[in-house]
Amino acid sequence: MPNLVMADWRGWIYPDKRNLSEYIVLGRFNSFDECKQTSLLNLKKMPNGDYECGKNCKPMFPSLGEESVQICEETVKRINSSSSYS
């Protein structure tokens, strides 16, 4: 039986898409879809917000742990051009 490795997705939301220095860590997810759905639910209260989901992320500075900038194998970010999320 092959050793199946699941992707580790992490999510962040930005309350104001123009200020990426302020963000909220959503946590870890098993899939991009899970990350996206959680992000969109949270963004319903933040019409100027945006989200980012990263796959298999590692801290740039391991000594800082989760507070460090994350380097991800893949990053998916929604650019919100309107205030409506679906």
C-alpha positions, 0 to 999 in steps of 0.5 A: 500500500502506498504511503499517502501524504495529505497536504497541509493547508494553512489559512489567513484572512486580511480584514483590509485587502489594502493592508497585508500587514494585519492578518488573522490566522485561521489555522490548518486544513486538510484541503484547499476547499476547506481553507477557502470555505472557512475564509469566505465564511469569516470574510462575510463580516469583512467586506474589504477583506481578502484571504490566502491559503498556503499548501505545506508551509514552513516558517522562514525563521523556525525559531519564531514558529507560527509567528514567522513569515511562512514559505509555502509550496503553493499559495492561493489568494483571492483578489476581492474586486467587489464586496460580495463573496459567494 
